[in-house]
């Protein structure tokens, strides 16, 4: 069973994902919602965005379904990514928009 995770990432992670079709988890941090409640999911996404912004100066979040969010060795194929959240407002972008993210 997979778990929805909100991964704080850098531009380098996104470039690698675009070229390889796989998100390497090294250097990412996963945040998981406390429940299926929309407010808890929003909190997890915001926590990931805050972390990414503090570490890399930009709020970039990959939303993905992971087998084990606590396992940084679990790389994520593009097929397991649900969407991207970008910027202070966490604007939503489809997976197909990876190459054109702001």
N, C-alpha and C positions, 0 to 999 in steps of 0.2 A: 504494500500500500504506500502510495506516495504522499508527501506533505507539501503543501504550498509554502514556499519560502520567498523572502524578499532579500535579494542579495545586493549589498553595497559593493559597487564596482567602480573601476576607473575607466578612462578613455582607452587605455591600453588593453584592458579586458575586452572592450567592445570591438576594437580593431582586430584583435586576435579571433574573436567570435565571428566577425564578418569574413575573415580570410580562411579560417579553418572549419567553421561550422560547429565548433565546440567551445564552450566557455570553460576555461581552466579555472578551477576554484581557488588555487593558491593566491593568497592576498585578498580574497573576498571575505566578507562577514555575512553570515546568514541570520536573518531575523524571522521568527515564526509567530504567527498570530496565536493568542491565547485561546481563541475559539473561532467558530465560523461566523461570528457576528461581524457585520461590516465595520463597526467602529474599532474592533480589535484588529481587523485586517488593515485598516487605515493607520492605526497606531504602529503596527509592525513596519508598514511601508515608510512612514515618517521617520521611524528610528533608523532604518537603513539609509534613507536619504540624508539624515543628519550626520551619520557616521561617514558616509562617502564625502560629504561636503567638508567635514573637518579634516579628513585624511588627504583628500585630493583636490579640494577647492571647488567641487562641482557635485550637485545632487544627481547621481545616476543609480538607478535601481533596476535590476533584472528580476522579474517575477517568474519563478520556475517551480516545477513539481519535482521534488527530490525524494530519493529513497531514504536518505539519511542527511538531514540538513546540518548535522554536527560533524560530518565527515568531509574535511577540506580536500580529500583526495578524490571525491566523487565529481568528476567532470560532467558538464551538462551539455548534451547535444541540443542543437537548435530546436529539434522536435519536442523537447521537454520545456521549452520557454513559452510562457503565456503572453508576455508583453514586456514593454519597457516603460519606466516612469522617469521623467527627466525634468530637472529644474526645481525651483522653489515651490512651484504650484503642483509638482508631480504630474505634469502633463502625460497623458497616456498615448503610447505609440504601439502599433501592431508589430508583430515579428517581421512582417514583410517590409517594414519601414526602417530596418536596421541601418541600411546604407545611407539613409537620409536623415538620421537623427540630428537635431540641432546641437 
